[in-house]
Amino acid sequence: MQDLDIAISSISFLTLREKVILKKNIDSLEQLAVLSITDISKIIGRVSKSKWNGQDTVLFARKSLALMEAQKIQCARFDEADFPVLLREIPDMPYMVFWRGDLNALLEPCVSVVGTRDVIRECAEASFNFAHDAAEHGFTVVSGLANGIDAFAHKGTLSVKGGRTCAVLPTGIDTIVPEGHKALARNIIQTGGLLLSEYIPGTPAEPFRFVQRNRIIAALSSATIAVQAPCGSGTLITAQFALDYNRDLYVHESAFCEEARLQDEKSKKALRQKLSLAKNTSGLAYKLEHTLSSYVDEGAPIIRNFADFLDRRKES
């Protein structure tokens, strides 16, 4: 019952396990619409004080279905055959995924390429060239369609005839963020790649969804390449997800070039200033401690290019 699954998928305050329990206890959108938050709490066995309006959720799901039909958006629940295999391995896998394009791109070897939006030239070239070479070797390059490193990774892949790339979105598939990447998104689909999201169509961008999106990027590949990530960058969240999911993490040597080093020092200085004024310092302290250098110190290999990446994989 796809309409009910889509509605349940949109309930952000429920875990995967709780969504499964809810689905087993109701049969239709009409039943979901009349549930109160107290009813849901009883069904899932946990008291929730989240804001909830069943009728709004059902209306949102129906609008989402209309968007799916209009834009040829496909979906799969976590227990269905089309759900990406590697994504099924993680403990916090989504209830559903939605995509446009060719999901078969994820059946090829995948490598995730990530980095900051505030990209410098050397790192931009490194991202483009790594993705280009990965595509030439039959890899699907996974990234987040953001400005900076992500965009260069997608473009590097598309510079190869037959190159395929997957862009993971922090919104519903119907919304491209940033808006300036609509042409890039179309090109990804037209060349055999795909756009993928765990959010139902119609879902807007919110800060927390960018973090959630990062775990999907890390999960879809056996290896993640961090090309440039100054202290405090969201890229470092993706790096940690990769390690948490027992994936390989590599750091591109361009991340330690002089210009990138200066950018990193500037970010550290800004974080230290915030730390000196903050009442709750734990989050800022964590960012200062978890840097690309710290991951290298803990064993993440530094690579020069895609060929070096392949050699390192053979060694491990």
Beta strands, then each sheet from edge to edge (+ up, - down):
strand 1: 74-77
strand 2: 96-101
strand 3: 110-115
strand 4: 140-143
strand 5: 165-168
strand 6: 194-197
strand 7: 223-228
strand 8: 248-252
strand 9: 302-303
sheet 1: 1+ 2- 6+ 5+ 4+ 3+ 7+ 8+ 9+
end
